[in-house]
Amino acid sequence: PIRDVPRGLTVNGTIIARDQADTREVLRVLQQHQDKPHAWVVSFANVNLDSQSAVVHGRVVGLSCFIGDSACFGSGPHAFIFNADGALDPLDDYFASGAYKKVFYRFSDAAHLLRTCGLEVHGLVADVQQLARGFETHLGSWEKDVTPDEYSSQPTSQ
């Protein structure tokens, strides 16, 4: 259980927030770096990615944040906040505020998943997936020439 995770645990420079007190410490660092974009990843479970959508079937396990190497959440520049025991509750006003610049990977999925936790997201400045497409647009040109059997390890019938 999450309660068994020691307070202040860090793994490779990532602080592990397991309850509201830990999350308030993460929030304090977010507030100190309000002028910088905050990159978020929503981790989820209970999804068979071959046949299910995270939006419909996903359950948020936690959130990870990176602001930059100059930000320190206690032992490094990364924070992971478990979605347990109300640990996400202190982030309600943060996510609702447009004053903080937030960056997500696949924002539409992330925003929906966060809504299931009672968090509304405002202040989006970038969706990394969309930025990647805009930066290297030629990389997607091969998709029109790929047949479905090239994606599968299973042979297809002809």
N, C-alpha and C positions, 0 to 999 in steps of 0.2 A: 504493500500500500504506500501511497504518497507520504503518509505521516511518518513512515520509517526512513524517508530521505532526510539525512542530517541537515539542519539549518546551516545556510551559508556554504553548502556543497558547491564546488566548482569542478568542472571537467574541461580541460584544455582551454582555459580562459573564459569559460562560459559559466555564469552564475546560474544556479538552478533555483528558481523561485517556486516554493511549494505551498505558500499560504498568503493571506492578505498582507501580513507584515513584510514578507519578502517582496511582494509586488509593490508595496509602497516605497521600498528602497529603489526598485527599478524605476518607478514613476518619478522619483526625485531626480534621477540621472536624466530621464527623458526631458524633464522640465529645465534642467540646467543646459541642455543642448537643443532648445526650442528652435534655434536658428538653422539647424542642420536637418536634412531629410532623415527620417527614421525608416529603415528597411525592415519589413515584417514578413515572416513566413508562418502560415497557419498549418500546423501538423494535425492530421486527422487519421481516424481508424474506422474499422467496420465497413470497408468498401472492397468489393471485388472489382478491381479496375478494368478487368476484361469485359464486364457486363453491367457495372453500376456507376452512377455518378456520385461524386463526393457531395454535390449540392443536395441530392435527395437522400442519400444513405449515410453520409459522413457524420462522424461525431468528433468534435474538436478535442484533441489530446492536450494540446498546448500551443503556445505562440513563441516564436523566437524573434529577437530584435538585434539589429546591428546599426550603430550610428556612424561609426568610423573608429579608427585606431586610437584617436585622442580621447574617446569616451571610455570611462571605466566603470563597470557595474560592480566593482569590488575587487575582482581579480583579473579582469580582462574586458574586452570590448563587446562581448556577446552576453545576451540574457535569454534564458528559456523559462517560460512561466507555465507551470502545469495548470490544466483546467480541472481543479479539484478543490473542494472545501471553500468555494467562493473566492479563490485566488485571483480570478479575473475581474471581480467586482470593482476594485480600486481604479481600473482602467476605463470605466464607463465615461467619465467626463473627458478623459484624454481622447478616446476614439471619437466622441461626439463633437469635439472641438475642431474647427477648421484652422486654428492657429498653429497646429503642428503639421509639418509636411510629412505625409506618409507614402511610402513606396511599397507596393506589393507585387508578388508574382501571381498572375491570374486573379486580378482584383475582384472580378464578379463572383468567382467561387469563394474567395476569402471573405468578402463582405456578407455573402449569404451564410456561410458557416459561422461567422461572428454574430450575426443576427440570432442564430439559434442559441447563442450564449447570452443574449440580451444586450449586445453591443452594436450600436449603430456607428458606421464609419463615415467621417467627413474629413476633408483635408487631403484627399488623394492628389499627389503630384505626379505619380508615374506608375505604370504597370510594366514591370520588367519584361514580361512576355511580349508586349506590344513594342517596347523599345527595341528589343532584339530583332524583331521583324523589320522595323524601320531602319536599323543600322546595317543589316546585311540582307537586303531584300532579295538579292540574287540566290541566296541559299534555298529559298522556297521554290525556285523554278523547276527543280527536278520532280516535284510531287506529281505533276500532271502525267509523267511518264511511268510512274510506279503502279504495278498491278497489285491487287490485294494479297496474292500468294507470296509476294516478296516480303511482306510484313510478318508472315506466319511461318512457324516451323513445321506446321502440318502441311502435307501435300494437298493440293487442290485437284478436283476432278476436272478433266478437260472436256 
